[in-house]
Amino acid sequence: MELTLARMQFAATTVYHFFFVPLTLGLSILVALMETLYVRTGDQTYKRMTVFWGKLFVINFAMGVVTGLVQEFQFGMNWSEYSRFVGDVFGAPLAIEALSAFFLESTFLGIWIFGWDRLSKGMHAAAIWLVAIAANLSALWILIANSFMQEPVGFTLNHGRAEMVDFGALVTNPHIFVQFPHVLTGGMATAAFFVLGISSYHLLRKPPDAPVFLRSFRMAAVCGMIASVLVILVGHSQGQHMVLTQPMKMAAAEALWESQDPASFSLITIGNEPERRDVFAIRLPRLLSVLAYNQLTGEVKGIKNLQAEYEVTFGPGNYVPPVAISYWTFRFMVGAGFLMLLLAGISLAYVLRERLEPAPPFLRLLPLAMALPYVANSSGWLFTEMARQPWIVFGLMRTAEGVSPTVTAGMLWISLTTLTLLYAALMGADVYLLAKFARAGTADAAAA
Amino acid sequence: MDLNTLWFILIAVLFVGFFILEGFDYGVGILLPFLGKTDDERRMLVNTIGPFWDANEVWLVTAGGAMFAAFPEWYATMFSGFYLALLLMLLALILRGVAFEFRSKDSHPRWRRFWDGAICLGSALPALLWGVAMGNLILGLPIDPAMNYVGTFFSLLRPYALLYGVTSFLGFTLLGALFLCLRTTGDLAERAHLAAERLWMPTVVIVSLVVGFGYFVTGMFARLGVNPGVVPISAGAALLATGWFLRRRFHGWAFAMLSLTVAFTLLTLFIGLYPRVMVSSLNEAWSLTIYNASSSPYTLRVMTIVTLTLLPFVLAYQAWSYWVFRKRIGAGSHLEY
């Protein structure tokens, strides 16, 4: 019971936190680009863009900051045994994240928000660049910590815990080279679709400040296209890395019960999870081997085979993650990603052919498409964390062993309920404000 | 000096930074509804800490991260042990953080009243809870041989620990009032000065009570003895000097003196704990110390290099941000929040 509640709370607070993070990562860069263009050209349209998108950035940022507080403390609160076991390795990137990134980000965001009339134009633009760099640097450090959970490196087992022996190995974990670019480009894609959606809303209404949104649309279409292509390419190599290092995760993503060579890709599977068999499935032959190894043959291991292997290595136990959840979250992520690629491609085509005006149906579609990156980001995290189960640190510690022994179900109910209620209420206030300022356009943004 | 001791000092330094910086912005938050008579005045008050509060809060995040990295057992025991108290503090800090950002972005009076309330309550609760937490660390806690806290939420609410809570609450409020004396003009500055004058005496009284009772209820004060040494005496002297400067309206000096009081007080408490980080009231041998709660020598070495490299830059650019926004806020100032 305690374990289930603690996991639910971690999932709820972390997914919620990650609603705000990707937009911060991407939009900080877009706003920095806009302000740089303003400083270089002196063009007021760029200034209005900077102020308008900057305001939305700041509202979103505040939510990311306060929900991040919970993240910093809940390892100790809910996962004390985990903290004792990995603290020697895992604590360092968290502390370095705060020292190297959070201080920089928060100080210079304060300077940027309040410093419009106190700093030179160049200094002011430099401030938002520092925010953008620091935000993405913080993502790097927290992903270094997460990568240790996916693929532990640079440690030795000593005194009954994992102890760091090679800091260099920890920060150059092979996993980080596929995970960080995936999150980075995912953040940029999130921001690009955010800008595309809101710009389309305004362009449909042909307001006096249409040039602001036309230019924003163009910038976002270019960035969105680049990011959508890259996020898929990097995701592909991440998948290939997963086949090698966490084969069970890939098997669960594909509902692949038995090893296959060549392996087929599941187009749709309705499975019987307890009996580990298909009820109904359409599989495309050879495609999974192609995805896994870029060639027509190659064995991809199945769930049952891996279960037998792990029983030999780790002893008796259930090593199969929740298959249906893994399968569907993976498909939601990939599906949303490809839809984004399609929409970014169409947007870019309009931009390149300079005929944005005649496509109201498409402009009406884009505000709805703002939801796509959120679907992809959330399901992506749910997938990568859920499909690692039963491990909290792959191959080293089970999630059930990491939970705090002194935190009772009653305490967990209190925290889960209050956090959920507060988060729900704040989401209401946040969406209300974002919608209000997004609708207001730049007339208000310039005045406020 | 070994690295364990160095890290104990570094974490003390991070908490000192956090208590001073976030201390005055808690104080501003607590005073918000009492000093700001009109919405414009309340806006000005919020704007005095507008550019700083977030970076100030990072001191807490960093202290938490540093505890995790250097003393993982301390991090695990304290945060799981103080579970509900910490939850309460997090709820308050979450509400308070968004409140700064949200309050002035809609002009409806009910909207603004709600967020002003959130700022006040969200500042008051942590100001109180940090003191209670420190008091409990000084008193010792029921910690079993597996380093797990075996008490409940209510066993944290001991009278002597609550006295610490009142102390930190008053101290932070006074610090906030002094900060406002430096950052506002006219009527607001005058009201802040009056508030500071009214808060100083109760603060002195409560600190005397904490010290007086301390000799009876804690082992720590007994250890200090009749002549407690330079650090605690400096804390007391700085608190008295705060009042002296305040009467003469040397607000800068008064603020500096109270900051020193906070620093010396925390150092006294940390010295009292040393080399323990959490004292077990069940059996002294079960206490967490800077040795049995620490990371490996290798990790401490890595963290030392990283921290001593980065911290000077952090201090430099944070100091610079206070320099950029040194101008007082008054009627006619441009208000962002």
Interface residues (C-beta under 8 A of the other chain):
Chain A: V58 I59 A62 M63 V65 V66 T67 G68 L69 V70 E72 F73 F75 G76 M77 N78 S80 E81 S83 R84 V86 G87 D88 V89 F90 G91 A92 L94 A95 I96 E97 A98 L99 S100 F102 F103 L104 S106 T107 F108 L109 G110 I111 I113 F114 G115 D117 R118 L119 N158 E163 M164 V165 F167 S404 P405 T406 V407 M411 I414 S415 T418 L419 L422 L426 A429 D430 L433 K436 F437
Chain B: N47 G50 P51 F52 D54 A55 E57 V58 V61 T62 G64 G65 A66 M67 F68 A69 A70 P72 E73 Y75 A76 T77 M78 F79 S80 G81 Y83 L84 L86 L87 L90 L91 L93 I94 L95 G97 V98 F100 E101 F102 K105 D106 A146 M147 N148 Y149 V150 F153 S295 S296 Y298 T299 V302 M303 V306 T307 L310 L311 V314 Y317 Q318 S321 V324 F325 H334 E336
